Structure formats: structure tokens, C-alpha cells
């Protein structure tokens, strides 16, 4: 929840967490439990992919790949 929120993927309004139009739950524990449920595995996978993409990890690069170095992009 924390990383998704910091990256703007998961929204927090008061104590409620949401992803797009889907309310994940009230409070971090409840939202986490919602995503752990088997019926929500596709949604969980989508959120995980977006987090990995934003952090510079790609499933194609493999498990031991390093993230992209964005420090060069920030230096202007």
C-alpha cells in the first residue's frame, strides 16, 4: 500500500484506499486483505505490474535485474 500510494497508483482518501474506481478497503490492513483474496488476483497483479514499471523493473528483464538508473534523467 505504501509504495503504491507514494507512486500515485493507489489513492488514499481519509482512511480509504482505492485503485481507479475500485475501493480496496478502509485502512491499510483491510485493503491489503482485499488484494490477497483469490478473486482479486488479477487486480493485485495489475497493481504489482504498474509498481514494477514505475520503479524501472520489467518482467522481461528477469528476477535479478537492476532497476533503471533515473538519476541521469533528473540531472539537467
C-alpha positions as a LaTeX table, in Angstrom:
\begin{tabular}{lrrr}
\hline
Residue & $x$ (\AA) & $y$ (\AA) & $z$ (\AA) \\
\hline
Unk1 & 0.00 & 0.00 & 0.00 \\
Unk2 & 2.75 & 2.41 & 0.91 \\
Unk3 & 4.73 & 2.13 & $-2.31$ \\
Unk4 & 1.59 & 2.13 & $-4.46$ \\
Unk5 & 0.41 & 5.27 & $-2.68$ \\
Unk6 & 3.76 & 7.03 & $-2.98$ \\
Unk7 & 3.83 & 6.31 & $-6.72$ \\
Unk8 & 0.26 & 7.54 & $-7.21$ \\
Unk9 & $-1.04$ & 4.12 & $-8.22$ \\
Unk10 & $-3.17$ & 3.56 & $-5.14$ \\
Unk11 & $-5.20$ & 6.52 & $-3.91$ \\
Unk12 & $-5.86$ & 7.25 & $-0.26$ \\
Unk13 & $-8.77$ & 9.41 & 0.85 \\
Unk14 & $-9.10$ & 9.64 & 4.60 \\
Unk15 & $-8.68$ & 6.06 & 5.74 \\
Unk16 & $-9.98$ & 4.55 & 2.47 \\
Unk17 & $-7.68$ & 3.05 & $-0.17$ \\
Unk18 & $-8.76$ & 2.74 & $-3.80$ \\
Unk19 & $-7.41$ & 1.82 & $-7.20$ \\
Unk20 & $-9.23$ & 3.53 & $-10.02$ \\
Unk21 & $-12.95$ & 3.09 & $-9.36$ \\
Unk22 & $-12.38$ & 0.10 & $-7.06$ \\
Unk23 & $-12.43$ & 0.67 & $-3.31$ \\
Unk24 & $-9.85$ & $-1.64$ & $-1.77$ \\
Unk25 & $-10.85$ & $-1.12$ & 1.84 \\
Unk26 & $-10.89$ & 1.12 & 4.86 \\
Unk27 & $-7.44$ & 1.05 & 6.42 \\
Unk28 & $-4.21$ & $-0.49$ & 5.21 \\
Unk29 & $-4.91$ & $-3.92$ & 6.73 \\
Unk30 & $-8.37$ & $-4.19$ & 5.16 \\
Unk31 & $-7.15$ & $-3.03$ & 1.75 \\
Unk32 & $-4.26$ & $-5.50$ & 1.88 \\
Unk33 & $-6.61$ & $-8.33$ & 2.81 \\
Unk34 & $-8.89$ & $-7.41$ & $-0.11$ \\
Unk35 & $-5.98$ & $-7.72$ & $-2.54$ \\
Unk36 & $-4.87$ & $-11.05$ & $-1.03$ \\
Unk37 & $-8.24$ & $-12.66$ & $-1.79$ \\
Unk38 & $-8.06$ & $-15.13$ & $-4.67$ \\
Unk39 & $-10.92$ & $-13.48$ & $-6.56$ \\
Unk40 & $-8.89$ & $-10.23$ & $-6.69$ \\
Unk41 & $-5.66$ & $-11.79$ & $-8.02$ \\
Unk42 & $-5.97$ & $-10.11$ & $-11.44$ \\
Unk43 & $-6.35$ & $-6.69$ & $-9.82$ \\
Unk44 & $-3.41$ & $-7.40$ & $-7.50$ \\
Unk45 & $-1.29$ & $-8.44$ & $-10.48$ \\
Unk46 & $-2.19$ & $-5.28$ & $-12.38$ \\
Unk47 & $-1.19$ & $-3.08$ & $-9.43$ \\
Unk48 & 2.06 & $-5.02$ & $-8.94$ \\
Unk49 & 2.96 & $-4.62$ & $-12.65$ \\
Unk50 & 2.33 & $-0.88$ & $-12.51$ \\
Unk51 & 4.51 & $-0.55$ & $-9.41$ \\
Unk52 & 7.32 & $-2.57$ & $-11.04$ \\
Unk53 & 7.09 & $-0.49$ & $-14.22$ \\
Unk54 & 7.26 & 2.79 & $-12.30$ \\
Unk55 & 10.27 & 1.54 & $-10.33$ \\
Unk56 & 12.01 & 0.51 & $-13.55$ \\
Unk57 & 11.62 & $-3.26$ & $-13.19$ \\
Unk58 & 10.30 & $-5.26$ & $-16.10$ \\
Unk59 & 9.25 & $-8.90$ & $-16.05$ \\
Unk60 & 11.15 & $-9.37$ & $-19.33$ \\
Unk61 & 14.45 & $-8.37$ & $-17.69$ \\
Unk62 & 14.30 & $-11.14$ & $-15.14$ \\
Unk63 & 14.28 & $-11.54$ & $-11.41$ \\
Unk64 & 17.87 & $-10.42$ & $-10.75$ \\
Unk65 & 17.85 & $-7.34$ & $-12.98$ \\
Unk66 & 18.67 & $-3.97$ & $-11.56$ \\
Unk67 & 16.25 & $-1.04$ & $-11.88$ \\
Unk68 & 16.80 & 1.70 & $-14.43$ \\
Unk69 & 19.07 & 4.49 & $-13.29$ \\
Unk70 & 16.85 & 7.56 & $-13.31$ \\
Unk71 & 19.46 & 9.76 & $-11.62$ \\
Unk72 & 20.89 & 10.74 & $-15.01$ \\
Unk73 & 17.45 & 11.85 & $-16.19$ \\
Unk74 & 16.95 & 14.12 & $-13.19$ \\
Unk75 & 20.24 & 15.98 & $-13.63$ \\
Unk76 & 19.55 & 18.85 & $-16.00$ \\
\hline
\end{tabular}
